[in-house]
Every structure is written in structure tokens, then in C-alpha cells.
Amino acid sequence: MFNSIRSFVTSKLGAALAIGVLLLIALSFAGGDISNVGNFGGVAGGDRVATVGDERVDTSTLSQATTSALERVKRQDPTMSMEAFIANKGMDNVLDDLIDRLAIATFGRDNGIVASDRLIDSEIAKIPAFNGADGKFSETLFRQAIQQRGITEALLRDDLAQSLIARQIMVPAATGTIMPRKLATRYAALLGETREGEIAILPSVLFRSVTEPSDKEVAAYYAANRNDFIRPERRTIRYATFGAEVFAKAIAPTDAEVAARYKANAAQYAASEKRSVTQLIVPTEAAAKAVMAEVAGGKSLEAAAQAKGLAASTLDALSKADMASEFSPALASAVFAAGKGQLAVPAKSDLGWHVARVQAIDNRPTRTLEQVTGEIVAALTAEKSRTAVADALEELESEIDGGGSLVEVAKRLGATVSTTPPVTADGRVYLRPAEGAPAVLKSALQTAFAMETEEPQLAEVEPGKTFMVFDVTEITESAPAPLKEITPQAKSALIVSKASVKARETARQVQAAMAKGQSMADALRAVGRPLPPVQKVRMTRPELASMQQQQRQVPPPIALMFNMAKGTVKVQPAGNKQAWFVVSLKDIVPGKVSADNPIVEVARRQLGTALGGEYSDALGRAIRNEVGVERNPAGVKAVRDQLAGEF
């Protein structure tokens, strides 16, 4: 989809959103997310958020799409809340994509581009969530899945139709684009270029006001920047662990049960012979006989294979029947007729002619009931124990479902109840990031952040050995922290913000002075503050690429310097308002690339892909303009408020 190449995909939210929101329903199935997100309605802003041509984007559609997109983001960042997601423009990006899809689908239908029922059926059959154990489409699973998701078949089919129409329109626009060789040669030269410039840093702390902000100023700053102080959801979890030993022991197996098991598995205890071989497969019988002759002359089978550019392979512990089934009866007969360390007579299979050396022979005589009684007793005891534990856990689960509390259950089991401090969804203790929730809760955290309070759940900690019953005693929703609790932090943020504004103004003064011909050093001296010295930079683009490939942090002003025009001066902020950079690019020395250099073709392909994206974007904008898009700000605000809990 053309909007998947937006700038937002490079943000914290964008990478997951770009994948997650383009197919509202179909991709949620494909991703295995078929949980019911609930119904949506009763918003004050109306029942639509946008009109695209004669079609509507309903409030319920935006709500569901935003919820699904958030769930995908939370797979990468479990602490992400709906409030933070919305504050970071997540819902706005979801709406943009919904509008784009509908605009393209409407344009397609208006121009005779359709998705047939048969094509939609084919797409549905490809969705893994609808496949049975045999890997084939299951009508039963399909019906169950869409019912669980709370959607109708008609809605799913309409969603897929939109996607298929969009694919027919947008893919050709980005396909087969080729960049002219001359331009690609110029671009390839840039890949080896060297850039020289200067960088000045203006730390915000040097511009801090000596006057402390008033309480009124702090309150006003907090009100204008509440989203900067959003706290993640946190939960207090109560839990008790216990071992399988708390349950009644299973009754020991009887002699009759042991005898019945022996009889049922008679083949397992019967005499058997298995052989391990090293083999070389060649195309003809003559080649196989030649290898045999070389080995007879003193060469090893491995050396004979290596001399022909081949490699011998090993088959471990195969019965005669297994070897006959896997290769051929002839090979099985030949191998089982040879002695240990001997070469078998060459034999043919569908793969060719086999030259095989018997490496080991595992002969096992018949084992009597008396000989294997201990083995069978141990197996039956383990099975009975597992069954007893499963029955006890089922009984325990029924007790919990019937209203039993965690404390009551733990007391009956003789288990100790422990309680965590408030923890976030990523398992960290709230306000103490160096501390984490107990390791035993790791597998239960996702469930704990999806359950209501005081509704105990069972979990298996160590398969078959250790178990846990846990519940949530307190839930604190994600929301901006109250000012009274974070006044020092808000005050500090305001001080930094004010200092950053002054640093930015000064950086722009330096930029303006340099535009009039002053050197960077002279412009900085005119500031009248003790600033860090100017840093001179000389770097090649290959050096920059190497830093990126090694996943080393590229300083922001360096990255900017490689995106500037020669002779220009730019101003750039550092992270968290801590400083401002003034970046001057003095010179660009292109690399030397001949027209026949292979890198030119690589550049043509890369630029062709980018050009295809530009064509796709341009087509998308033209389609939106032709179809007509009208947003309903009241409806969008209503959805935003309801999702964020601001009723």
C-alpha cells in the first residue's frame, strides 16, 4: 500500500503500525490475533470519522483498527498504553491508512476494477488461522474464528476485496521503474563521497535562567504537555507456587496392567537388528564398482568420495524394513548381508547406486516380561502420576471457577502467598526499573495484564512438576501522572524546555551570522557564553554506512551533514531538549565511478525501487483528490476520547 512508506514508519510506533494496520481484519487473522475487541458505539461525534467518496469510515471501524494496531505494537513494547499510542499519533496514522485503502478501493470499483468471489475465496483459504491440522482450509475453523472475532463473513470479504483492488491498482504503479543510467552513475559516485564540515554544540544547560519558574508556570507547562508525563499501566500480582507432591500419589500399577502393556507393545520387546552405515551414492553401476575397487586397493570410502568431488553420508540405526522403505529392498538386503566394517554389494535405489560400509550392528534379543517389568512399571507410574496431577489440577480449576479465592486455595495446598510491588507489562517494578518481577511470573505476565482483579488463574511453571495460582489485586491504569505527584519532574522539564528555547534561538542567530559570511568560530564568540569548541568533521559515506551496518549510533549532526547541500548551514535539536547543533557543510568530494562499474546497476535498482514508491505516492494523492475525502473532526475526537478513557 502506498502509504506504508510514510515517514512515521521510522518512529517507535511506525515500524509495527506499517505492518499491522493496512489490513484491518485479514491481517489480524493472518497474525493469529482473533481475540474479541468488543463493540463500540454511542459516541457524541456521530457514527463516522470520515467520508471517502460515497463511502464512510465508521467510528467502530477506526476503534477496532486502532485496538488491533496497539496490540501489534505491544508485542514489541508491552508497556505501550492506548493513551501513549494515541498521544504518539498512532490513531491518526491508523485513520490515514483506512482512508487510503477505502479511497483506492472506491476508485477501483468506479473504474471497473473488481475482486471476484473466487479470488476472495482464494485469499481466505491462504489465512493460516483458518487452516486445520492437515494444513488445509477448514470451514469449521473459519466460522469459529470470525464468530470469535465478532465480525461477519460479509465484512471480512469486503475487507479482502478492498485489499485486492488496492493491490491491482498500486502494485503496477511501483513495478518496473528504472532510473536512467546517467543519474544512477551520479548516485553511485555519491556512495563513495567525502564530506567536510563543522559542528557546534550549544548545551541547553548553559542557557538556563537564574530565575526559578513559579508554581503557576509549572502548572501551565504541565497542562500543555500532559502527554509527556504518561505513566504505564501497572498491576499488583499475588501468587503462590506449589509442586505436584501436594496432590495424592497415584496407585502403583498392578501385575495385570504390566502384563497388558507388555502384550500391547510386543513388537517393541521382540528381537531386532539395526545397522548404521556410511554410504556414497553414484549415478551408475560401473561407477559404484570403480569405487569398490579403489576401496579394495586401500583407499577409504571417504577418500574415494572426496577424490570425485563427492561426500559420503551416514545413516544411523536403521532396521531392514526402514532401510527398504526409505531407499530400496535391494539396498536393505545388501547391507544386512554384509558384516561389520565390510562394504555391501552395490545396490540401486531411486537416488542412484549405493556403495555402503556397515559401521555398526545393533542386535537386540527378545526381552521377556520379567526382564522389562521394571521399565514398564516406571512408565505406567509416570503416566498415572501425570493423570493424577491433571485430574487434581482440573478439580482445582473447578474450585477456582466456582468462586474459590487465591488465599483459600493456597491455604488448602499449604502454599505461601506472595505479592509483588506494582509491575509494568514488561516485568519491571514500577519506578524501580533495575528491579524485575519474580522469574516465576514471567510466563504469567501477559495473562496477568489481560485479567480482572481477584479472578485467580492456574499456570504451569515447570512442566509436570511446579505450578502456580495467581491473581491481580490492584490495577492502576495508564494515565498522565497527577501534577502534585511529579511537581519536581515537571518543574525540571520546564526549566530544560525554557533553556532549550534560548539555546535554539542562539543557534539560529549563529546560523544567520554565518549566512552573512561570518565563520562559525566568530559567530559563536559573539554569543558571549563559554561554549564548547567547534568540531571539524571529515567523513566518507562508506564510513557512515559501516557505522550503520555495525548498528553503532550515528550522531544526529553527522547524519544531517550527509543530507545537506554544499555551503549550507542547518540547525538541529539533540534528544530530550538537551542541546542544539549548528551544522555547516563546507565541501563534498564525489567518489570516482566509471560507467561500467557494477555498482551502477545496483544503484539503478535501488533508485528504481525508490522511484516506484514516489510514483505510488503520487498516484495515491491523485486518487484521494479525485474520489474526495472529508474528515469528521468531531467523530475522530469522540473515538480518541473514548479509547483514551476521556468520557
N, C-alpha and C positions, 0 to 999 in steps of 0.2 A: 504494500500500500504506500502511496506517495508520501504520506505524512510520517512514515516510520523513520524518515531521515531528518527529522527536526533537530534543532539544537538541544531540545530537552533530553534527548536520549543520552547525553553525556553527563546528566545530573545524577544525583543519588537515586532519584525515583525513576528517571527516564529509562535506564537500561532494562529494568523489569517491565515498565509500562509499555515500552515499544513492542515487546513480545506479547504482553498479556491482554491489551485492550482492543486489538484490531478485530478480533472475532469474539463478539460478546458472549455467545453461547457455545459455538462449535469448539473454540479453543479451550473453554473451560472444561468441556468433556474430554478433549484430547489431552489436557493436562491432568486428568484424573480428578478434577475438582467438581464433584457433583453434589456438594452439600447445599442444603436449602438455605438461601439467604433471606427468606421471609418476604412478605408482601410490603408494599409501600403505597401510601395514599394519604389523602386528607391534607395536602399542603395548601398553604394560603395563596401561593403564587400561581395557581392554576395547575392543569394536568399536563402541560407541555413545557419543555425548556427551549425548544427551537422548532421552526418550521422550515423544511427544505423542499422547495417547490410546493407541491400539494401534500407532501408527507410531513408527519410530525415525529419529533423525538420526545417521547413521553417522560415525565418525571420518574416513573417507575423504571424505565429503561436506563436512564442515567444513574439512578440509585443502585440498581443491580450491577451495572458495568463498573461503577466506582468501587463497590464492595468486592467484586471479583478481582479488580486490579490491585486493590490493597492487599488481598490475600496473597497475591503473587509477590508483591514487594516484601511482605512479611516473611516469605521463605528465605530471603536474603538478609532481612533486618527484622528479627522477631519483635523488637521494641517499637516498631513503627505503629503509630495510632492513627485513627481516622482523622483526628484533629490536626496532627502534624502532616499527614498526607494531603489534606485539603490546603493547609497553610503553605505547602510547598508546590501549589498549583497542580497537584495530582488530578483532582476532579476536573479542572479546566482542560487539561490535556486529554482526559478521557472523553469529554464532551466534543472537543475538536475532532477526535478520531471518529466518533459516532456520526458527526455531521458529514465528515469527508466520505465515509462509507455510503451513507444514505444518498448524498449528492451524486456520487458516481453511479450507484445502482439506479437512481431515478433517471439520470442522463442516459444510461444504457437502455433502460426499458423504453424511453421516449424515442430512441433511435433503433429499435428493433433488435437489441442485443439481449438475449434471454438465457436463462439456465433451465434446461429441460428437467422434467421429473426424473428421468433416467439418470442424468448427470448428478442430480442431488442425491438420488439413491446410492450412487457410487461413492459419493463423498461421505455419506452417513456410514456406509459399510467400512470405510477406512478408519473411523474413530475407534481407538483401542478400547475405550470404556464400554463399547457395545459388543466386544468380541467374547466368545465363550472360551472354555478351557482348550478347545481344539484350534483356537486362533481364528475362527470364522464368525461372521456376524450372527448374533443371537437376537431374535425378535423379542424374546422374554426379557433379556438384559436391557435391550433398548427401551422397552415400555417401563421397566422398573426405574431405569436411570432418569428418564425425562420426568417421570412422576415424582421421584425424589428431588429433582432439581426445581420442581414447581413450575414447569413450562409445558406447553402443548406441542404436539408434533408439528402443527401448522407454524408455530413461532420458530421452532428450530429450522424447519425447511425454508422459511422466509429469510432467516439469518444466513443460512448457507447460500441461498440464491443471490443475496446481496454480495456476498464474498466472491462467488463465482463470476458474477457480472463484472465486478471490480477487477478481477484477475484478467478477464478478457480485454478490458479497456486499458488498464495501466501497464501490464507486462509488455505489450508490444511497444509502448512509448519509450521504454527503457532498454529495449533489446536491440542489439546490432549496432549500437552507436560507436563510431570510430572517430578518433581525434586525428587531424591532419599530421603527417609525419614532421613537418617543419615545426609545428607547435610542440609536438612531443619531444623533438630534439632539444628545443629550448628548455622544456620542463626537465628533461634528463640532465641537462647541464646544471640546472638548479640543485639537483640531488647531490652534486659534488661541490657546491659553492662554499665560499668562506665569507663570514660576516664579521665586521669590526664595528664596535660601538662603545658607548659609555653608559654607565648606570649609576644613578644617585638614589640613595635611600633616605627618606625623611621619616624617622620613627615618630609615631604619634605621641609617645610619652614626652618628647621634647617640647610639645606644644600644649601640654596640659595646663589648664588655667589654675592660678593660685587660689581662686575663689571656689569654695565648695558649693555644689548645687543645693538649692533649697528643697524642702520636702515637696513643695508644690511642683517644682520642675521634675523631680524624680517620679511623682505620680503621673504627670503628663507624659513623660517618656515611657513609663510602663504601659499606660493606656494605648499609646500609639504603636507599641512594639510587643504586645502581649504574646504573639506567636513565637517570639524569641525565648520565651520562658516556659514553653510547654513541657510538662513532666510526663514521662511514660507511665502507662498503666502498671500498677504493682499489686501483688497479691500475697497474702499471708497463707502459707500452706501448713497444714497439720498432717502428720503421717506416723505410721507405726509399721515396723517391719517384723516379719516372723518367718520361721523356717518350716519345712514340710514335716519336721518332727513333732509339731504341735498337734498334728492330726493322728487319729487312731491308726496303728500299724495294720497293714494288710495281712490276711490269713495266709500262712505258708501253703504252697501248692501240695496237693495230695498225690499219692502214688499214681492214682488213676489219671490225673491231669498230666503228670510227667509222661506216662505211657502214651497218652493220646497225642501229645505234642511230638513225641518220637515217631509215632506212626505217621502223623501228618507231614513230617519232614524227612521221611525215609531216604529220599534221594540225596539229601544233604549229608547223611551219615553213611551212605554207600561208598564202596571203593571208588577211587577216582585217580586220574592221572592228568597232569597238566605240564606243558612244556613251554620253556622260554627259548626264543631263537633270535639269532642275528641274521638278517637276510638282505640280499641285493636283488633288485628286480631289473632285468634287462629285456630288450624287445624281442629277441629271437632265441630259439633253442641252441643255435650254433654259438651265440654269444655266451649263453649260460654254460655250455660245455667248455668254452675257452677259459672262462673264469675258474671253472672246476680244475682245469689243467694247471692254471697259474698257482692255485692254492696247493695242488698236489706237488708242485715244484718248489714249494717252500714259502710262497707269499701268504700273508694273512688275507682274509676276505676283505677286511677294511682297506688294506693297502691296494688290493686289486681294484676295488671300487674307486679309490682316490685317483689311481692312475688313469682312469677313464672319465674323470671329472664327475663321478657319482659319489653317493654316500650310502653306507649301509645303515639299516634301521633295526630297531629292537622291538620284539613282541614279547610281552611279559605274561607268563602263566595263562596260557590258553588251553582249553580242553580240545580234544579232537573234533568234537561236534562244533565248538565255537570257531575253530580254525576253518573247518569245512564251510561253515555258513558265511564267514567273513571273506574268505578267499576262494577256495575250491576244494572239493573232496580229494582231488589228486594231490594237492599240496599237503593236506592233512595226513593222508596215508603215507606219503614220502617222509614227512617229518617224524611221525610216530613209529616209523620203521627203523630210523637211524638211532645210533647210540649217543650218549652224552659226549660232546666235543666233536662229533662227526658231521660231515656235510651230507645232507639228504640228496637223493636223486633229484635233478632239476625237474620241476613240475610247473604246469601252466595255470594261470588264473586269468580273469578279465583284464588284469593290470599288466600282464606280460609273463615272462619266465622267471621263476624264483630260484635263487641259489641260497639255501638256508643252512645255517650251522646250529646244531642243538646246544644251547648254552647251559640249560638246567632241566632236570626232570623232577617233578614233584609227585611222588607216588604216595597215595594215602589209602591204607587198607580200610575195610569196613569197620565202623565203630559200633560196638554193641550198646544196648540201653544202659547197662551197668557202667560202661566207660564214659558216657555223656550225661549221666544223671545230674551230676553237679552243675554242668553247664546249663542244662535245661532248667534246673531249679532256680539258678541265678537269673536266667532270662524271665521265667514266669514270675519270680518275686518282684523284679523290677517293673514288669508290666502291671502286676496287681497293685504295686505301690503307686504307680502313675495314675491308675484308675481310681484308687482310693483318694489320692490327692485331688484329682479332678472332681470327684463326687463331693469331697469336703468343700472345695472352692465354690462349686455350684450351689451347695447348701448355704455357704457364707454369703454368696452374692444374692441369693433369695432373701436372706435375712436383712441385708442392706437395702434391697429393693423394697422390702416390706416396712422400712422406716427405721431400721436399726442405726444407731449413731456410731460414729467412729470410736468414741470413748467406750461405749458398751462392747463393741466388737473387740477392741484391743484388750479390754479387761478380761473377756472370756478366753482370749487366746494367750493371756499372760504377756502381752507385748507392751513395750513402753511407748507412750505418745510423745512425739517431739513436735515443736512448732518453729517454723523459720521466721526470721525477720521479713519485712516486706521485700519481695524479689520481683525483678522485671522478667519479661518473657525470654530474654537471652540467658537467664540463670544467674544474673548478678544481683547482689544485695543492693537495694536502693540506697543511694547516697554514699555507698561504700564500694566503689567499683572494683577494688582489689579483692573483695570477698565474693565468693560464689555460693549458690545453694548447695546443699549436700549432694555428693555424687550420686547417691541412691535415687535422687529425684530427677535425674537427667532425662530418663525415658518418659517421665510422667508430666514434664513441664508443659508440653503442648496441650495435653488434655486438661491440665490444671487451669490453663488460661482460656479454656472454652467451656468450663462448667460453672454452675451456680454455687452459691455458698452452702456449706453443710450438706452436701449431697455426696457421700463417700463413694469412692471407686476402688476397685481392686486392680493391682498391676503385678506383673511378674518381673522380679528384679534379676534373679539368676534362674534360668530355665529349670523347672522341676525341683528347685532347692529353696530359693528365697522369694518371698512375696511381700507385698506392701498394700496397706489400705490407707488412702489419703483423702483429704477434702480441703476445701478453701474456706477459711474462716472470715476473711476480710478482703474486699475488693476496693481499690482506690482507682477510679477512672482517670484516664489521661486527660489533662486539662492544664491551662496556664496556672502556675503556682500563684497563690494569693500574694499580693504585694507585701503584706505585713510579715510574711514568712521569708521573703527574699529581698527586703529593702536594701541590705548591703550590696547584694549582687546587682540589683537594678541601678543603684547609685554608681557602682563601679562601671557598669556598662554605659551609663550616661556620660561619665567622665571621659571614658575612652572614645565614645561617639563624638563628643564635642572636640576632643583633641584631634580626632581623625579628620573632622571637618576643617580645622585650621591647617592640618598637615596637607590636606587636599588643596586648599586654597593657595598655600605656599608653593606646592608642586606646580600648580597651574601658572603661578607667577614666574617660576623658573622657566617653564615651557615657553611662556610669552617672551621672556627676555632672550631666550635662545633663538626664537623666531626672528628677533630683531638683529641677530648677529653676535650676541654675547656667547662666550664659551660657557660650558656647564660649570666649570670651577668658579668663574667670575659671578655667574648668576647665583650660585649657592652662597658665596661670600656675602652677597648683598642681602641675604636673608637675615644676617646678624645673629645667627644661632650656631652653637658648636655641632655641626652636622658631620656624619661620617664622611671620609674622603671618597672622591669619585672612583668607581671601579671601571677599569678599561677591560673590555672583553674582545677576544678574538677566538672564534669557534667555527668549525666546519659543520655542515649539515650531517655528514656521516657520524661525527662525534655526537651530535644531538640524537640521531637515530640509535646509536649504540646505548646511550643512556636510557632511552625509552624501551629498547629491547631487554635491557637488564632490569627493567622496572625500577630504575632509580628515579628519585624525584627531580624533575626538571624545574629549576627556579622559574617562577612566573615571568620575571622580566626577560629571561633568556628566551623562553618560548615566544614572548611578544616580539623580541628583536628579530625572530625568524618569520614574522608575519607583518613586517613593516616595509615601507618603501624607503629607498636610499635617501638620506638627507632629512628625514622626518624626525620629530620628537613626540613621544607619547607619554601619557601619564597613566599609571596603573595602580590599583589598590593591592595591598597584601591581605592575606586572610585575617578574618576577625578584627578588621579595622586597626591592626597593629602598626601599619606603616603605609607609605605611598612611595611608589617608584617613579623616577623620571628616566625614560629610556631614549637614548639618541643613537640612531643608526648612521654611522659615518660612511661605510663603504660596503659594497657587495662585489666579490670577485667570483664570477661564474666558473664552474668546473669546465674542463675541456672534454667534449664528447663528439666523436666522429659520427657521421650519418649512418654508418653501418654497424655501430656498436649495438650489441644485443639488448642493452638496457633501454634503447629507444623503443623497441617493440613492447617491452614491459611497461614503459611509460604510456604508450598508446593504449594498452589495455586498461591500465589504471584510470587514465583520463577518460577513456570511453565509458567506463562504469560511472564515473562522476558525472559525465555529460548526460548519460541516461537518466540519472537521478534528477538533473536540472530539467530535462525535457518532461519527466514525470511530474515534477512540482509545477511546472508551467501549465501543463495540461490540467492538473488538479485545480489550480486557481481559475483557469478559464471555465471549467465545468461548474465550479461553485458560482461564478458570476452569471453564467447562463441559466442555471437552474434557479438561483435565487435562494439566499439563506437569511432568515430573520430569527434572531435570538430573543428569548423572553427573559430579561434580567430578573424579573420577579420570581419566575419559576425556578431559575438557576439558584437564586438566593434561598428559596424555600427548601430545595433539595440540600444545599450546603448546610443550612441551619439545622435541618432535621438529622442529617448524618453526623454533624458535629455535636448534636445534643443541645443546640441552642434554640429551644422551642419558644 
